[in-house]
Amino acid sequence: SVLSRYENQITILSDYLEEFPETDEPVWILGRQHHLNTDKSKLLLDVSARLWFTYRRKFSPIGGTGPSSDAGWGCMLRCGQMMLAQALICRHLGRDWQWEKHKKQPEEYHRILRCFLDRKDCCYSIHQMAQMGVGEGKSIGEWFGPNTVAQVLKKLALFDEWNSLAVYVSMDNTVVIEDIKKMCWSPPQSSGVAHSSAHLHRSALGRNKNTAGFCTGWKPLLLIIPLRLGINHINPVYIDAFKECFKMPQSLGALGGKPNNAYYFIGFLGNELIYLDPHTTQSFVDLEENGAVDDESFHCQQAPHRMKIMNLDPSVALGFFCKEECDFDNWCSLVQKEILKQQSLRMFELVQKHPPHWPPFIPPTKPEVTTTGAELIESTDKLFELEEEFEILSV
């Protein structure tokens, strides 16, 4: 508890010291441009609207007998949660949605937040991520790298029927357009879903179809590109292309940081990256009796942290969200124009066809056999059941 108080004090102090400077340079936050001289308050509102996941303590032990806090090891998992949460916000609420303290929010917002609570029955909880990481060779309580957390999110998304994301994690610094379109246009799974689950899923979609903007064919795409931008330090040749990624309207930022010290990067100012820091230990927050969540601790309400780009560890993962096919086509055009125009070393490759020397691409499907982390097969159903009960009680 002493350490937790100390961490909180350090975070508050560093936030105070890291107020934005007076400058004419634009600030880019996840595809949106802000000017400090004219709309600093809008910039801070934009930052505080991002869901902020930090270390938590006193949640139920992971796996029944494991740790009840992720302090010291869960920072990359929390950053992965933040990137995914931003994708879900864009999916259901739109990039320009804003959060304000004590202001009533749409039901979709509360449902998104419930996906990430520190409970074993929430589909993207620290419990599910840690247990799914065992299949990636990571023991519970072991630190993840950017690629590992991307692979875990890809697997967990297969069990998430409500958000219905197609998660593509690139291989060998190469994004294959043909494979992404094959995955995003693949028909919905017809097996492995119980009738009651399908009924609850349909009823949930029915309640939200007017506000969430669901697409009929294309599955919304979460694109994650793990990269190595140098050997021991980031190669300066990549800096301009890396910054361009934060300007794209599809941007979900980047996962990275320093060795064993992960941050969620959401933008930049000049040659400084702007990030949300998960290294604050807060108490576990659970559902209240009426199904609501006290959400104030899930939003960072101080000026965000900054660090020099050259201090970034070269191991990173870029994130992008394409709700519709036209968003992905636009992203491909931007990559060709802004990233691949460089004649020098390219940050990653974008190719039209599946490389012939690669194994055939098969869109991932939900496993029929439950494995480590697959407790969540029923988790979305449980959440829907809870929501149905709350709705009945409220009536």
Buried (B, 14 or more C-beta within 10 A) or exposed (E): EEEBEEBBEEBEEEBEEBEBEEEEBBBBBBBBEBBBEEBBEBBBBBBBBBBBBBBBBEBBEBBEEBBEBBBBBBBBBBBBBBBBBBBBBBBBBEBEBEBEEEEEBBBBBBBBBBBBBBBBBBBBBBBBBBBBBBBBEBEBBEBBBBBBBBBBBBBBBBBBBBBBBBBBBBBEBBBBBEBBBBBBEBEEEEEBBEEEBEEBBEEBBEBBEEEBBBBEEBBBBBBBBBBBBBEEEBBEBBBEBBBBBBBBBBBBBBBBBEEEBBBBBBBBBBEBBBBBBBBBBBEBBEBEEEBEBEBEBBBBBBBBBBBEBEEBBBBBBBBBBBBBBEBBEBBBEBBEEBBBEBEEEBBBBBEEEBBEEEEEBEBBEBEEEEEBBBBBBBBBBBBBEBBBEBEEEEE
